[in-house]
């Protein structure tokens, strides 16, 4: 069992995280990040961080418990240099105490040099969303290649407070000034896939009903002649 520990001389806050195997990850605000084997209290890996902001999260963490994220062993570090770093926990455990593993991805806004308020993984761990500390704007990256997929802009003049991704669906919730904004993709219904003769209309069309078209029993239907 291993846990992640971030030490700071001026704070004592501890934030717990859990992995699929039950390994515990502990985080404290800023300066020294340690990976420790809890059974022997051995420090397996250390990393000095300056101005670390704990608006990041671990994939599959206890704070944002997402069952499907357990497929991912990565975690995020949001630092004051305005770069979000994505680390692979498995690589860190194999690099040794003095090792210097490179982050899988470095995510940043190269144009505006945006500082980040909050960041988290998607439910499946394949995407990362980060909220700007300057405005209500969300940036979404694909974790595997680090490319920026989308920028979502909220209400102008409001500052982002927090952001969370739905554990299963592609839905994001962001909070600003007591208002929760829900971000989701518009669902387009394609009825022609079920009924080939279905015709989609841009506007309402008045339909002229034929005589007795929708009657349960056709009153005008002629009775068959009986022969006897």
SVG drawing of the C-alpha trace seen along z (x, -y; Angstrom):
<svg xmlns="http://www.w3.org/2000/svg" viewBox="-81 -41 99 60">
<polyline fill="none" stroke="black" stroke-width="0.4" points="0.0,0.0 1.3,-3.4 0.2,-7.0 1.0,-10.4 2.0,-13.0 2.5,-16.7 4.4,-18.4 4.3,-22.1 6.0,-23.7 3.1,-26.1 0.1,-23.9 -1.1,-20.6 -4.1,-19.9 -4.3,-16.4 -6.4,-15.4 -7.0,-11.7 -7.2,-9.9 -7.7,-6.2 -6.7,-3.9 -8.4,-0.8 -6.1,1.5 -7.0,-0.4 -3.7,-2.3 -4.1,-5.6 -3.0,-8.9 -2.5,-11.8 -2.1,-15.4 -1.1,-18.5 -0.7,-22.0 2.5,-22.8 6.2,-22.4 7.1,-18.7 5.3,-15.8 6.2,-12.3 5.2,-8.8 5.4,-6.6 4.9,-2.9 2.6,-2.9 3.6,0.6 7.3,-0.5 6.9,-4.3 9.6,-4.3 9.8,-7.4 9.9,-6.0 9.9,-9.3 10.0,-13.0 9.4,-16.1 9.9,-19.7 7.0,-22.0 6.9,-25.7 3.6,-27.6 1.6,-24.4 -2.1,-25.0 -4.3,-22.2 -7.0,-22.7 -5.9,-19.5 -7.1,-16.0 -6.1,-12.4 -7.9,-10.1 -10.1,-7.8 -9.6,-10.0 -11.7,-9.8 -12.6,-13.5 -14.1,-13.0 -15.0,-9.3 -15.4,-8.1 -15.5,-4.3 -14.6,-4.3 -11.6,-6.5 -9.9,-3.6 -8.8,-2.5 -6.4,-5.4 -3.4,-5.6 -2.6,-9.3 -2.9,-12.4 -2.7,-16.1 -0.5,-18.8 -1.5,-22.5 1.4,-24.8 1.9,-28.5 3.8,-28.5 0.4,-28.1 1.2,-24.6 -0.9,-21.5 1.3,-18.4 -0.1,-14.9 1.9,-12.2 1.6,-8.4 1.6,-6.9 3.0,-3.6 6.1,-5.3 6.7,-7.2 6.8,-4.0 9.4,-2.5 11.7,-5.5 13.2,-5.4 13.5,-7.9 15.8,-10.2 14.3,-9.7 13.0,-12.6 10.1,-11.2 8.8,-13.5 5.1,-14.3 3.0,-12.6 1.6,-15.9 2.1,-19.6 -1.1,-21.5 -1.2,-25.3 -2.7,-28.2 0.3,-29.4 -1.6,-32.4 -3.1,-34.0 -0.9,-32.4 -4.1,-31.6 -3.7,-30.6 -5.9,-27.7 -8.4,-27.7 -9.5,-24.0 -8.8,-21.0 -10.1,-17.4 -10.3,-14.2 -13.3,-13.1 -15.2,-10.0 -13.1,-7.6 -9.8,-9.5 -9.4,-10.2 -10.0,-14.0 -8.9,-16.8 -10.9,-20.0 -9.4,-23.1 -11.1,-26.2 -9.5,-29.6 -8.8,-31.8 -9.4,-34.9 -12.9,-34.3 -15.6,-31.7 -13.9,-29.6 -13.3,-25.9 -10.5,-24.3 -10.7,-20.6 -7.7,-18.5 -7.4,-15.0 -5.1,-13.3 -3.3,-10.9 -1.9,-13.5 -2.4,-16.7 -4.3,-18.6 -6.8,-21.3 -10.3,-20.0 -12.6,-22.7 -13.0,-26.0 -16.3,-26.7 -17.1,-30.3 -19.6,-31.0 -21.2,-34.2 -18.9,-37.2 -17.8,-39.0 -18.1,-35.9 -15.1,-34.1 -15.0,-30.3 -15.0,-28.7 -15.0,-24.9 -15.6,-22.4 -16.6,-18.7 -17.0,-16.1 -19.9,-13.6 -18.6,-10.1 -20.3,-8.4 -21.8,-10.9 -20.1,-13.7 -21.5,-16.4 -19.5,-19.1 -20.7,-21.3 -19.0,-24.6 -19.8,-26.9 -19.5,-30.7 -21.1,-33.2 -23.5,-30.6 -24.7,-29.6 -24.1,-26.1 -23.7,-25.8 -24.3,-22.5 -22.4,-21.8 -23.6,-19.0 -23.7,-18.1 -26.9,-18.8 -28.5,-15.5 -29.8,-15.3 -32.6,-12.9 -32.3,-11.1 -35.7,-9.5 -35.0,-8.5 -32.7,-5.8 -35.7,-4.1 -38.3,-4.9 -36.8,-5.3 -39.9,-7.1 -39.8,-9.6 -39.6,-13.2 -38.2,-15.9 -39.9,-19.2 -38.4,-22.6 -41.7,-24.1 -45.2,-22.9 -47.3,-21.9 -51.1,-21.8 -52.3,-18.3 -55.7,-17.8 -57.2,-14.6 -58.9,-12.4 -62.5,-11.3 -62.5,-8.6 -58.7,-8.3 -58.2,-8.0 -61.6,-6.5 -61.5,-3.2 -64.4,-2.1 -65.1,-3.4 -68.8,-4.6 -68.9,-5.2 -67.6,-1.8 -70.2,0.0 -71.5,3.3 -70.8,6.3 -73.8,7.7 -75.2,10.8 -76.2,13.6 -78.3,16.4"/>
</svg>
